[in-house]
Amino acid sequence: MGCNKCNKKSVIVKLSYIRNFFKFLFTNIKLGFKKVGYDKYLERKAICRGCPFFNSEAGRCMDCGCWINTKAKFKSETCPQGYW
């Protein structure tokens, strides 16, 4: 069965991922989905790969839940840890 406390934590994390996704959509719709340059995009991805919150198997930040290949492209987005 597993631990109820652990299951609650994973549900909370998933809810925060959903909240962050809708925040991403709302912000980018409002600002017109403006993207950073290719060099800046590669720089952001490199920073993420060195972060302890980066899950390389999923290609996802385990802090905010965003897929790095997508999040790093947009000017409106920031790293939740303050790295970029």
Secondary structure, DSSP 4 states (H G I P E B T S, - for coil): ---HHHHHHHHHHHHHHHHHHHHHHHHHHHHT--B--HHHHHHHHHHHHTSTTEETTTTEETTT--BHHHHTTBTT---TTS--
